[in-house]
Amino acid sequence: MSKISRGWRLDRELLLPSSKRDFVPAADAEKDKAYGEVNRGSELPAWVGDKGPRLARKRPAKAALEVHLSVVVPVYNEQDMLAGMAERLAPHLDDIAGEGRWQFVLVDNGSTDRSPAICDRIVRRWRGSVRVHLPQPNYGEALYRGLREAKGPWVFIINVDFWDEHFLRWCFRTRGAYDMVVGSKRADMALNEQRRYRRVLSWGLNTILQALFGFVGSDTHGQKFIYLPAMRPIFEQCIMRRGQFDTEFTLRAGRARLWLAEVPVPIVELRKARNLMLQKIVRNIADIWRLRRIIRRVPIRAATRYPRWAREDVEQVDPEQAALLFEMGRLRRGHSALDDGTKLEANFSRHDRKWDSVAKR
């Protein structure tokens, strides 16, 4: 309840400390009980401060921009890297999608350090962002929950220590051409700076996927860009969790008459492996055996559509090529699916115009 008198308003919620002003819609209460806590950020206006109770002058509400891009980030004990990731990534997202037209979806899955508090600060700073809390560490469940909470039709899936600006920019600029783009750390080994044994393990896993499932790509884990309306039915059917959720997700998409693509991305190890490799290998073998029984029941509906792009195509974006891919998407999905309030020319960002001017010299 609130009182309004002479243009001034005293809202009872303003008397609460800032830590207690996080709002969760009632409609999501039951879902949150079942799957974990969801923090959607403060619903108070941005001009309301956090310095204790005070009178707030009533001001006209500012129309919220529609979210066109969601960035899903699984978080597990990332206190040393999480804030820096958000600070570095946010300017790129402002330039790529437009300020206020994107959101972070941070999925804290069982962190025991200060990661939950850092997530809350990120959610408060970039309005429209969401923090989801899971009680136990589970990478696959974190991806699943993040995709369910995403509001935008276009979604990036990244890790705190594994994301690539050029991949993000190229995917969003050519959005609509593909239902999912996989950022592969194995597509160009000149970009892979992992330790040798990590590269061997990735090669072994991919070889098994090719032999058992007929997978034509070089990677199923890591960064992805997806068109959520087309991919939502796919991830809702996925049974696997933990490390093989995105593997099942990718395999199902390849059999579902969807358009997929693969782009090479660089990877540098910024920290040591958290789990013992022997334990991880044993768990992956058991999960793949279970996944084989699941995928055998999934029919192949059409020939695989899985083109691969070179790193040069991603870094040196050709305007005509990007425009062609964008128009392909419009023809496939219809104009309304890609109408996000800006003309195609506006999608060529400052970064792209700078590169185009260099290429013409």
The 8 nearest C-alpha neighbors of each residue, nearest first, counted from 0:
[[1, 11, 2, 10, 12, 9, 3, 8],
 [2, 0, 10, 9, 11, 3, 8, 12],
 [1, 3, 8, 9, 4, 10, 0, 7],
 [2, 4, 8, 7, 6, 1, 5, 9],
 [3, 5, 7, 6, 2, 8, 9, 1],
 [6, 4, 7, 3, 8, 57, 56, 2],
 [5, 7, 4, 57, 3, 8, 56, 58],
 [8, 6, 56, 4, 5, 57, 3, 9],
 [7, 9, 3, 2, 57, 55, 10, 56],
 [10, 8, 54, 2, 1, 11, 55, 7],
 [9, 11, 1, 12, 13, 8, 2, 0],
 [10, 12, 13, 14, 9, 1, 0, 15],
 [11, 13, 14, 10, 15, 20, 9, 16],
 [12, 14, 11, 15, 10, 52, 53, 9],
 [13, 15, 52, 12, 11, 16, 51, 10],
 [14, 16, 13, 12, 19, 17, 20, 52],
 [17, 15, 18, 19, 51, 14, 20, 49],
 [16, 18, 20, 19, 49, 15, 21, 51],
 [17, 19, 16, 20, 21, 15, 119, 49],
 [20, 18, 17, 16, 21, 15, 22, 12],
 [19, 21, 17, 18, 41, 22, 15, 16],
 [22, 20, 41, 40, 19, 38, 23, 18],
 [21, 23, 41, 20, 42, 39, 40, 24],
 [22, 24, 39, 25, 38, 21, 37, 27],
 [25, 23, 26, 27, 22, 28, 39, 37],
 [26, 24, 28, 27, 23, 29, 22, 30],
 [27, 25, 24, 28, 29, 30, 23, 31],
 [26, 28, 30, 25, 24, 29, 31, 23],
 [29, 27, 31, 25, 30, 26, 32, 24],
 [28, 30, 32, 31, 27, 33, 26, 25],
 [31, 29, 33, 27, 32, 28, 34, 35],
 [30, 32, 35, 28, 34, 36, 33, 29],
 [33, 31, 29, 30, 35, 34, 28, 36],
 [32, 34, 30, 31, 35, 29, 28, 36],
 [33, 35, 31, 32, 30, 133, 36, 144],
 [34, 36, 31, 133, 132, 32, 33, 37],
 [37, 35, 132, 31, 131, 38, 133, 32],
 [36, 38, 131, 130, 132, 39, 31, 35],
 [39, 37, 130, 40, 129, 131, 23, 21],
 [40, 38, 129, 130, 37, 23, 128, 22],
 [39, 41, 21, 122, 123, 38, 42, 129],
 [40, 42, 21, 43, 22, 20, 123, 39],
 [41, 43, 22, 40, 44, 21, 20, 39],
 [44, 42, 41, 45, 47, 20, 46, 13],
 [45, 43, 46, 47, 42, 60, 41, 61],
 [44, 46, 47, 43, 48, 126, 42, 41],
 [47, 45, 44, 48, 43, 55, 58, 56],
 [48, 46, 45, 44, 43, 49, 55, 13],
 [49, 47, 50, 46, 45, 51, 17, 53],
 [48, 50, 17, 51, 47, 16, 52, 13],
 [51, 49, 48, 52, 53, 17, 16, 47],
 [50, 52, 49, 16, 53, 14, 15, 13],
 [53, 51, 14, 13, 50, 54, 15, 16],
 [54, 52, 55, 51, 13, 14, 9, 50],
 [53, 55, 9, 56, 8, 52, 7, 10],
 [56, 54, 8, 57, 53, 9, 7, 47],
 [57, 55, 7, 58, 8, 54, 6, 9],
 [56, 58, 7, 8, 55, 6, 59, 3],
 [57, 59, 56, 60, 55, 61, 6, 44],
 [58, 60, 61, 57, 62, 56, 44, 6],
 [61, 59, 58, 62, 44, 63, 57, 45],
 [60, 62, 63, 59, 44, 58, 64, 45],
 [61, 63, 60, 64, 59, 65, 99, 44],
 [62, 64, 61, 65, 99, 60, 66, 100],
 [65, 63, 100, 99, 66, 62, 98, 67],
 [64, 66, 100, 67, 63, 99, 151, 101],
 [67, 65, 100, 101, 151, 68, 64, 150],
 [66, 68, 151, 100, 152, 101, 153, 65],
 [67, 69, 101, 151, 153, 154, 66, 152],
 [70, 68, 154, 102, 151, 101, 149, 103],
 [69, 71, 155, 103, 154, 104, 156, 102],
 [70, 72, 104, 156, 145, 155, 105, 103],
 [71, 73, 105, 157, 158, 104, 106, 74],
 [74, 72, 106, 141, 105, 107, 158, 142],
 [73, 75, 107, 106, 108, 77, 72, 76],
 [74, 76, 110, 77, 108, 107, 109, 73],
 [75, 77, 110, 112, 114, 78, 111, 74],
 [76, 78, 81, 79, 80, 75, 114, 74],
 [79, 77, 114, 113, 81, 80, 76, 112],
 [80, 78, 77, 81, 82, 83, 76, 114],
 [79, 81, 83, 77, 78, 82, 84, 159],
 [82, 80, 84, 77, 83, 78, 79, 159],
 [81, 83, 85, 84, 80, 86, 117, 78],
 [84, 82, 86, 85, 80, 81, 87, 79],
 [83, 85, 81, 87, 82, 86, 88, 80],
 [84, 86, 88, 82, 83, 87, 89, 81],
 [85, 87, 83, 84, 88, 89, 82, 90],
 [88, 86, 84, 85, 89, 83, 90, 91],
 [87, 89, 85, 91, 86, 90, 84, 92],
 [88, 90, 92, 91, 86, 85, 87, 93],
 [91, 89, 93, 92, 88, 94, 87, 86],
 [92, 90, 94, 89, 93, 88, 95, 164],
 [91, 93, 95, 89, 94, 90, 96, 88],
 [94, 92, 98, 97, 90, 91, 95, 96],
 [93, 95, 91, 92, 97, 96, 90, 348],
 [94, 96, 92, 93, 97, 91, 168, 348],
 [97, 95, 92, 93, 94, 100, 101, 68],
 [98, 96, 93, 100, 94, 95, 99, 92],
 [97, 99, 93, 100, 96, 101, 94, 92],
 [98, 100, 101, 64, 97, 66, 93, 126],
 [101, 99, 66, 97, 98, 67, 65, 64],
 [100, 102, 68, 66, 69, 99, 67, 96],
 [103, 101, 128, 69, 127, 70, 104, 68],
 [102, 104, 128, 70, 105, 69, 129, 71],
 [103, 105, 71, 129, 70, 128, 130, 145],
 [106, 104, 130, 72, 103, 73, 71, 131],
 [107, 105, 131, 73, 74, 141, 130, 132],
 [108, 106, 74, 132, 75, 131, 133, 109],
 [109, 107, 133, 136, 135, 75, 110, 132],
 [108, 110, 135, 136, 134, 133, 107, 111],
 [111, 109, 76, 75, 112, 108, 107, 114],
 [110, 112, 76, 109, 113, 114, 75, 115],
 [111, 113, 114, 76, 110, 78, 115, 77],
 [114, 112, 116, 78, 115, 117, 111, 76],
 [113, 115, 78, 117, 116, 112, 77, 76],
 [116, 114, 118, 117, 113, 119, 107, 110],
 [117, 115, 119, 118, 114, 113, 120, 121],
 [116, 118, 114, 120, 119, 115, 121, 113],
 [119, 117, 115, 121, 116, 120, 114, 122],
 [118, 120, 122, 116, 117, 121, 123, 115],
 [121, 119, 117, 123, 122, 118, 124, 116],
 [120, 122, 118, 124, 119, 123, 125, 117],
 [123, 121, 128, 119, 120, 40, 125, 124],
 [124, 122, 120, 121, 40, 125, 126, 119],
 [123, 125, 121, 122, 126, 120, 128, 119],
 [126, 124, 122, 123, 128, 121, 127, 102],
 [125, 127, 128, 123, 124, 122, 40, 102],
 [126, 128, 102, 125, 129, 40, 39, 122],
 [127, 129, 102, 103, 122, 126, 104, 125],
 [130, 128, 39, 104, 38, 122, 105, 103],
 [129, 131, 105, 38, 37, 106, 104, 39],
 [132, 130, 37, 106, 36, 107, 38, 105],
 [133, 131, 36, 107, 35, 106, 108, 37],
 [132, 134, 108, 35, 135, 109, 107, 131],
 [133, 135, 109, 108, 132, 35, 136, 110],
 [134, 136, 109, 108, 133, 137, 110, 132],
 [137, 135, 109, 108, 138, 134, 75, 110],
 [138, 136, 241, 140, 139, 141, 135, 108],
 [137, 139, 241, 141, 140, 242, 142, 136],
 [138, 140, 241, 240, 244, 142, 141, 137],
 [141, 139, 143, 137, 142, 138, 240, 144],
 [140, 142, 138, 144, 139, 143, 106, 73],
 [143, 141, 145, 139, 140, 144, 146, 138],
 [144, 142, 140, 146, 145, 141, 139, 147],
 [145, 143, 147, 141, 146, 142, 140, 148],
 [144, 146, 142, 148, 147, 143, 71, 141],
 [147, 145, 149, 143, 144, 148, 142, 71],
 [146, 148, 144, 145, 149, 143, 231, 150],
 [147, 149, 145, 146, 144, 150, 104, 129],
 [150, 148, 146, 147, 69, 151, 145, 104],
 [151, 149, 148, 66, 69, 152, 67, 68],
 [150, 152, 67, 68, 66, 69, 153, 149],
 [151, 153, 227, 67, 226, 228, 68, 154],
 [154, 152, 226, 68, 151, 227, 225, 67],
 [155, 153, 69, 225, 224, 68, 70, 156],
 [154, 156, 224, 70, 223, 71, 157, 69],
 [157, 155, 71, 223, 222, 70, 72, 224],
 [158, 156, 222, 72, 162, 155, 161, 71],
 [159, 157, 161, 160, 72, 73, 162, 156],
 [158, 160, 161, 81, 84, 72, 157, 80],
 [161, 159, 158, 162, 269, 80, 84, 268],
 [160, 162, 158, 159, 157, 266, 163, 222],
 [163, 161, 157, 158, 160, 222, 164, 159],
 [162, 164, 166, 165, 167, 264, 161, 265],
 [163, 165, 167, 166, 168, 162, 91, 88],
 [166, 164, 168, 167, 163, 314, 169, 313],
 [167, 165, 169, 163, 164, 168, 170, 313],
 [168, 166, 164, 170, 165, 169, 171, 163],
 [167, 169, 165, 171, 166, 170, 172, 95],
 [170, 168, 172, 166, 171, 167, 313, 165],
 [171, 169, 173, 167, 172, 168, 174, 166],
 [172, 170, 174, 168, 173, 169, 167, 95],
 [171, 173, 169, 170, 174, 168, 346, 321],
 [174, 172, 325, 170, 321, 171, 324, 169],
 [175, 173, 171, 176, 172, 170, 325, 177],
 [174, 176, 328, 177, 325, 173, 329, 337],
 [175, 177, 328, 324, 174, 327, 325, 173],
 [178, 176, 258, 179, 175, 259, 180, 260],
 [177, 179, 226, 258, 225, 259, 257, 229],
 [180, 178, 225, 259, 177, 224, 226, 181],
 [179, 181, 260, 224, 261, 223, 259, 225],
 [182, 180, 223, 261, 183, 262, 222, 260],
 [181, 183, 222, 262, 264, 263, 223, 261],
 [184, 182, 263, 218, 185, 186, 264, 181],
 [183, 185, 264, 186, 263, 265, 191, 266],
 [186, 184, 183, 187, 188, 217, 218, 191],
 [185, 187, 263, 183, 184, 217, 188, 262],
 [188, 186, 189, 185, 263, 190, 184, 191],
 [187, 189, 191, 190, 185, 186, 184, 192],
 [188, 190, 187, 191, 192, 265, 186, 185],
 [191, 189, 265, 188, 187, 192, 266, 264],
 [192, 190, 188, 266, 189, 265, 193, 184],
 [193, 191, 267, 266, 190, 194, 268, 265],
 [194, 192, 191, 268, 267, 197, 198, 195],
 [193, 195, 197, 196, 198, 192, 268, 199],
 [194, 196, 198, 197, 199, 193, 192, 200],
 [195, 197, 199, 198, 194, 200, 193, 201],
 [198, 196, 200, 194, 199, 195, 193, 201],
 [197, 199, 195, 201, 196, 200, 202, 193],
 [198, 200, 196, 202, 197, 201, 203, 195],
 [199, 201, 203, 197, 202, 198, 196, 204],
 [202, 200, 198, 204, 203, 199, 205, 197],
 [201, 203, 199, 205, 200, 204, 206, 198],
 [204, 202, 200, 206, 201, 205, 199, 207],
 [205, 203, 201, 207, 206, 202, 200, 208],
 [204, 206, 208, 202, 207, 203, 201, 209],
 [205, 207, 203, 209, 208, 204, 202, 210],
 [208, 206, 210, 204, 205, 209, 211, 203],
 [209, 207, 205, 211, 212, 206, 210, 214],
 [208, 210, 214, 213, 206, 207, 212, 211],
 [209, 211, 207, 208, 213, 212, 206, 214],
 [212, 210, 208, 209, 207, 213, 291, 214],
 [211, 213, 208, 214, 209, 210, 291, 294],
 [214, 212, 209, 210, 211, 215, 208, 250],
 [213, 215, 209, 212, 216, 208, 250, 210],
 [214, 216, 213, 209, 217, 305, 303, 208],
 [217, 215, 214, 218, 261, 305, 219, 209],
 [216, 218, 185, 186, 205, 183, 215, 219],
 [219, 217, 183, 216, 220, 185, 205, 184],
 [218, 220, 246, 249, 245, 221, 217, 181],
 [221, 219, 218, 245, 246, 222, 183, 181],
 [220, 222, 157, 223, 182, 219, 183, 158],
 [223, 221, 157, 182, 156, 181, 162, 220],
 [222, 224, 181, 156, 180, 155, 182, 225],
 [225, 223, 155, 180, 179, 154, 156, 170],
 [226, 224, 179, 154, 178, 227, 153, 223],
 [225, 227, 153, 178, 229, 228, 152, 230],
 [226, 228, 230, 152, 229, 231, 225, 153],
 [229, 227, 231, 230, 226, 152, 232, 153],
 [230, 228, 227, 226, 231, 178, 232, 233],
 [231, 229, 227, 233, 232, 228, 226, 234],
 [230, 232, 233, 227, 234, 228, 229, 235],
 [233, 231, 235, 230, 234, 236, 229, 228],
 [234, 232, 230, 231, 236, 235, 252, 251],
 [233, 235, 237, 236, 231, 232, 248, 230],
 [236, 234, 232, 233, 237, 231, 143, 238],
 [237, 235, 234, 233, 238, 232, 248, 231],
 [238, 236, 234, 235, 239, 248, 247, 233],
 [239, 237, 236, 240, 244, 247, 293, 235],
 [240, 238, 244, 237, 243, 247, 241, 290],
 [239, 241, 139, 244, 140, 243, 242, 238],
 [242, 240, 139, 138, 137, 243, 244, 140],
 [243, 241, 139, 244, 138, 240, 245, 283],
 [242, 244, 246, 245, 241, 240, 239, 247],
 [245, 243, 240, 139, 239, 247, 246, 242],
 [244, 246, 248, 247, 243, 249, 220, 219],
 [245, 247, 243, 219, 249, 248, 244, 250],
 [248, 246, 250, 244, 245, 249, 251, 243],
 [247, 249, 245, 246, 251, 250, 234, 244],
 [250, 248, 252, 246, 247, 251, 245, 219],
 [251, 249, 247, 253, 252, 248, 246, 254],
 [250, 252, 254, 253, 248, 249, 247, 255],
 [251, 253, 255, 249, 254, 250, 257, 248],
 [252, 254, 250, 251, 255, 303, 249, 257],
 [255, 253, 299, 251, 252, 300, 256, 250],
 [254, 256, 252, 257, 300, 253, 251, 299],
 [257, 255, 301, 300, 254, 253, 258, 303],
 [258, 256, 255, 252, 178, 259, 253, 304],
 [257, 259, 177, 178, 304, 305, 179, 256],
 [260, 258, 305, 179, 177, 180, 178, 304],
 [261, 259, 180, 305, 306, 307, 181, 179],
 [262, 260, 307, 181, 180, 182, 308, 306],
 [261, 263, 182, 308, 183, 307, 181, 264],
 [264, 262, 183, 186, 182, 310, 187, 184],
 [263, 265, 184, 182, 183, 262, 266, 163],
 [266, 264, 190, 191, 184, 267, 263, 163],
 [265, 267, 191, 192, 184, 190, 264, 268],
 [268, 266, 192, 193, 269, 191, 265, 161],
 [267, 269, 270, 193, 266, 192, 271, 194],
 [268, 270, 267, 160, 271, 161, 266, 193],
 [271, 269, 268, 272, 273, 160, 267, 193],
 [270, 272, 273, 269, 268, 274, 194, 275],
 [271, 273, 274, 270, 275, 276, 268, 197],
 [274, 272, 271, 275, 270, 276, 279, 76],
 [275, 273, 272, 276, 279, 278, 277, 271],
 [274, 276, 278, 277, 279, 273, 272, 280],
 [275, 277, 279, 278, 280, 274, 272, 281],
 [278, 276, 280, 279, 275, 281, 274, 282],
 [279, 277, 281, 275, 276, 280, 282, 274],
 [278, 280, 276, 282, 277, 281, 283, 275],
 [279, 281, 283, 277, 282, 278, 276, 284],
 [282, 280, 284, 278, 283, 279, 277, 285],
 [283, 281, 279, 285, 280, 284, 286, 278],
 [284, 282, 286, 280, 285, 281, 287, 279],
 [285, 283, 287, 281, 286, 282, 280, 288],
 [284, 286, 282, 288, 283, 287, 289, 281],
 [287, 285, 283, 289, 288, 284, 290, 282],
 [286, 288, 290, 284, 289, 285, 283, 291],
 [289, 287, 291, 285, 286, 290, 284, 292],
 [288, 290, 286, 287, 291, 292, 285, 293],
 [289, 291, 287, 293, 292, 288, 286, 294],
 [292, 290, 288, 294, 289, 293, 287, 295],
 [291, 293, 289, 290, 295, 294, 288, 296],
 [294, 292, 290, 291, 295, 296, 289, 297],
 [295, 293, 297, 296, 291, 292, 290, 251],
 [296, 294, 292, 293, 297, 291, 298, 212],
 [295, 297, 294, 293, 298, 292, 291, 299],
 [296, 298, 294, 295, 299, 251, 293, 254],
 [299, 297, 300, 296, 254, 295, 255, 294],
 [298, 300, 254, 301, 255, 297, 302, 256],
 [301, 299, 255, 256, 254, 298, 302, 303],
 [302, 300, 256, 299, 303, 254, 255, 304],
 [301, 303, 304, 300, 256, 299, 254, 253],
 [302, 304, 305, 253, 301, 254, 256, 258],
 [305, 303, 258, 259, 306, 302, 257, 253],
 [304, 306, 260, 259, 303, 307, 258, 261],
 [307, 305, 260, 261, 304, 308, 259, 258],
 [308, 306, 261, 260, 262, 305, 309, 263],
 [307, 309, 262, 261, 312, 310, 306, 263],
 [310, 308, 311, 312, 262, 263, 307, 313],
 [309, 311, 313, 312, 263, 314, 308, 262],
 [310, 312, 314, 309, 313, 315, 316, 308],
 [313, 311, 310, 309, 315, 314, 316, 308],
 [312, 314, 310, 311, 315, 316, 169, 165],
 [313, 315, 311, 312, 316, 165, 310, 169],
 [316, 314, 312, 311, 313, 317, 354, 310],
 [315, 317, 313, 314, 312, 318, 169, 321],
 [316, 318, 320, 319, 321, 315, 312, 355],
 [319, 317, 321, 320, 322, 316, 355, 347],
 [320, 318, 322, 321, 317, 323, 324, 316],
 [319, 321, 323, 317, 322, 318, 324, 316],
 [320, 322, 318, 324, 323, 173, 319, 325],
 [323, 321, 325, 319, 320, 324, 318, 326],
 [324, 322, 326, 320, 321, 325, 319, 327],
 [325, 323, 327, 321, 326, 176, 322, 173],
 [324, 326, 173, 322, 328, 327, 323, 321],
 [325, 327, 329, 323, 328, 324, 322, 330],
 [328, 326, 324, 330, 325, 329, 176, 323],
 [327, 329, 175, 176, 331, 325, 326, 330],
 [328, 330, 326, 334, 333, 332, 327, 331],
 [329, 331, 327, 328, 333, 332, 326, 334],
 [330, 332, 328, 329, 333, 327, 176, 175],
 [333, 331, 329, 330, 336, 328, 334, 175],
 [332, 334, 329, 330, 335, 336, 331, 337],
 [333, 335, 329, 336, 337, 338, 332, 330],
 [336, 334, 338, 337, 333, 332, 329, 339],
 [335, 337, 334, 338, 333, 332, 329, 339],
 [338, 336, 335, 334, 339, 329, 175, 333],
 [337, 339, 335, 340, 336, 334, 341, 342],
 [340, 338, 341, 337, 67, 336, 342, 335],
 [339, 341, 338, 342, 337, 65, 67, 343],
 [342, 340, 339, 345, 343, 346, 338, 344],
 [343, 341, 345, 344, 346, 340, 338, 339],
 [342, 344, 346, 345, 341, 347, 322, 325],
 [343, 345, 346, 342, 347, 341, 348, 322],
 [346, 344, 342, 347, 343, 341, 348, 349],
 [345, 347, 343, 344, 348, 172, 342, 341],
 [348, 346, 345, 344, 351, 352, 349, 172],
 [347, 349, 351, 350, 346, 352, 94, 95],
 [348, 350, 352, 351, 353, 347, 94, 354],
 [349, 351, 353, 348, 352, 354, 347, 94],
 [350, 352, 354, 348, 353, 349, 347, 355],
 [353, 351, 355, 349, 354, 350, 356, 348],
 [354, 352, 350, 356, 351, 355, 349, 357],
 [353, 355, 351, 357, 352, 356, 358, 350],
 [354, 356, 352, 358, 357, 353, 351, 359],
 [357, 355, 353, 359, 354, 358, 352, 360],
 [356, 358, 354, 355, 359, 360, 353, 352],
 [359, 357, 355, 356, 360, 354, 315, 353],
 [360, 358, 356, 357, 355, 354, 353, 352],
 [359, 357, 358, 356, 355, 354, 353, 352]]
